[in-house]
Amino acid sequence: MQAILPDPWLALGTDTMVAALPATGDLITFGPRGEVIVSAEFRALEAAWITGVAAMARAGARIIVDEVFVGQAASQQRWAEALGDLPVLWVGVRCDAAVAAGRETARGDRTPGMAASQAEMVHQGVRYDIEVDSTRTEAIDVARLIVEVLQPT
C-alpha cells in the first residue's frame, strides 16, 4: 500500500511491537499449534503501544496498522477506544488456511500452525468496512482494492 498511496504513510503493526520487546521470552509465547499466549506485562505494553500509535495519528501521521486480532472483537475494541473519533478504515484480510500455512512455511519466521489456527479465528466478532481475500490475489492487487476504498477517484 505504501508504494501506491500518493502521500507517505507509516506501516506499523504487531510485528513492529513484538520486535521491540526484550528477548526474555516471557512476555509473549507461542503454543505448539501456533497459539499466542501473552502476559499481563505484554498487555500493559500493548496498551501503551496502541495509545502511542493513536497519538501519532492525531498528530497528523498517516498510518497503516497491520494487526492480527488474536483477541477477536476485544482486540478491535482496544484499538477503537484508543483511536476514538479518528477516521479509520477497518480492513479484513482473509486467506484460505492451507494457502496461509504454505506462506507461513515459506517465510520461515513463524511458529508452524499459527496461520492455520488464526485464519478464521481472528475474524470472529470483528467488524470491517471492507474485506479482501489474498488467497489467489497478488498483494499489490489487494492493496489497490484497499486504496480505492480509502481514496476513491
N, C-alpha and C positions, 0 to 999 in steps of 0.2 A: 504494500500500500504506500509506503513512504516514497517509492520510486515513481508512482503515478499521481500522487497528490500534488496540486500546484504550489502549496505552501509547505514549509518544513514542519514535520510532525515528529515528536519523540515517541519511540516504541519502548514501552516498559511492560513488565509482567511478572508473573510468579517466578519464572526462572531468574529474572533480574534480582529479585529479592532473595531467593534461595542462594544464588551465587554470592551474595553479600554476607550471608550468615557465617559465623565461625564454624570451622570444620570439626566441631566437637561430636557431631552425630546424634546428640540427644534432643535437639530442637525439633527436627523432622526426621522421621524414619519411614522406610518403605517395607511393607509386608511381603510375604513370599509370592502373592498373586498381584502385586502392584498396588496394594492398599497404601494410602497415605495416612500416617499417624503423626499428629502434631501435639506438641506440649503446650501448656499454658503460657510459657515464655514465648513460644512461637506466636501464639495468638496475640500477645501484647505487642510484639514487634510488628506483626502484620497490621494491627490496628494503627500503629504509628505510620507504617508504610502507606496504607490507604489514605490516611489523613494528609500525609505529605504529598502524594500524587494529586489529590484533590486541591491542595493549596497551590500547587504548580499550575493546575488548570485555571484556578481562579485568578492567578497572576498573569494569565494570557497565553500560557503554553498550550499548543495543540498536542493532544496525547492520544496515542493508541495504546490501550491496555489489553494485553494478551493474558487473559485469566482463565484458569480451569476451575470451574465451580465444584470442587470435590465436596463441598458442604451444601451443594444444590442451592435451593432458594435462600437459605441462610447466608450463603456466600454472597449472592447477589444483593441481599438486603444490607449487608455490611457496606458494600460499595455504594448502594443507592443512598443510604443515610449520609455517608461522607460527601458524596457529590451534590446532595441537596438539589438546588434549582439549576445547576449547571446543565447545559444541553448534552444529552447522551444518546448515542445510537447503540442499542444493545443488539449484538450480532451473535447468533448461534452458529457455530461451525460444526457441522456433522461430518462423520466419515464412517463407513462400514467398519465394523470391529476387526474383521480379518485384514482389510487393507491397512487400517491404523496399526495393527500388530506388525505387519510387514515393514511399515515405515519406521516403527519403533526399533525393530531389529537392525534396519539399515543405518539408523542414527548411531546406535551403539552406546548412547549415553543415558539410557532409560532402564528402569527395572523391568525385566521381562514380565509381561502380563498386565502392565499398567494400562496400556492403550485399550486392550480388550475390556478390562474391568471398568474403565471410565467412559467408554464410547457412548453409552446411553445414560448411565448413572448421573453424569454431570449436568444433564439437561432436565432432570426431574424437578418439576416445580418452578423452573426458571422461565421468565417472560422475556421474549425477544421482540425487537422491532422488525428484524429480518433474519431469516435462516438461510444458510448456504450449505451445499454439500460438496465436500472436497474429494469424495471417493473417486470420481472419474474426471474431475475438472482440475486443470492446472492451477497452481497457486495464483498466478498473475490474473487468470480469468475470474477467480473467486474475488480477488482484490478489486478488479474492475466492477464487479457487481456491487460490492460494498460501497465503493467510491461513488458510483452512480446514484445510490440512495443518499449518501452523505452530502454530495454536491451535485444535485441534478442539473443537467444542462439546459 
